[in-house]
Amino acid sequence: MYISESDKATIRQLIEKQLQAFKQNDEETAFSLTSPTIQRKFTRQDFIKMVDNKYNAIIKPRSIMFRGFTLINDFPALVMTILDQQGNLAQAIFVVQHQRDYSWRIHGYELVSINEKI
């Protein structure tokens, strides 16, 4: 799947907006940026609990470095290196989905070892 430079910029802005919402404890905004599939699967509260329990490093990272784009199961994904509050490094992968209205929504997350090949 080809991702235009314009789409890449839009996707990065989307992810930055969600990261900012997590940082400010703005659960409603963070949840609103997810795909309809995620919104059907979770309530807002359950979504936040799941992210906090399973992907805690993305809630309030100490530092983030955007690395680039890849494809995960035919979905575009933005890969970044995250330094969490405890000083641990990980690769965070934000999988996005293109919507019928031509917008992008966050469709999933992965946290993997810094050394793991994506």
Helices and strands as residue ranges (DSSP letters): H 5-23, H 27-32, H 36-41, H 44-54, G 56-58, E 63-72, E 75-83, E 89-98, E 104-112
